[in-house]
């Protein structure tokens, strides 16, 4: 199929993008990398009346350390972040997750912010944002606001972004000394969306585990202390409490079992790589 007809604006600067969103509201959609949006338009799952292309906005193409966070601009591609020399040191969980994000070709066009704004519950980057307690920066003509991952991600393909707002950046906290991380994923093929993905962090005895691909958004769980002999019971409790989805790819029972198996692997990896 092909998309329904739409008007097209190639924004020359951020102000023009914000003006267009303010004028058209719910009728407008933002195009950055287009790896999710264009496919949805082709299937007519979404039918925007106007497409606002921000892909040429150099002001939103950056990776920088800002205080205690890494800030990534709205048009920065996943491939650029993956190649950033400081990534493994400053955000090792992202470094572990990014190879699972799509394929080489899609990462060269898909943006970090676009994936998070799309908010697919099976996507790796929203999972990392939730696990690391990152935040999203939104701009409109009314000003700037910053939402935590928990505030921003409201459900399947659903966020708290208002119709006149543009996601201009996402922020991940700098990796703390002495922390470890682990990432595991099960997909039908490498590069497919996850049937289940887990991201774990360990620091000073505290364990934090994010689970994606199971419910309608990433779910994060935390333990102040968790002995190795307690891991299985803790994961079993999560597996039964989470509202596991069921589709053509996997049953709810299989997804719960993946939480138990992958979760244990990720937690042990996070503990082992603490430095």
Beta strands, then each sheet from edge to edge (+ up, - down):
strand 1: 7-10
strand 2: 28-31
strand 3: 50-53
strand 4: 63-66
strand 5: 69-73
strand 6: 135-140
strand 7: 143-148
strand 8: 153-155
strand 9: 158-159
strand 10: 166-173
strand 11: 180-186
strand 12: 196-203
strand 13: 206-212
strand 14: 219-223
sheet 1: 1+ 3+ 2+
sheet 2: 4+ 5- 10+ 6- 7+
sheet 3: 8+ 9-
sheet 4: 11+ 12- 13+ 14-
end
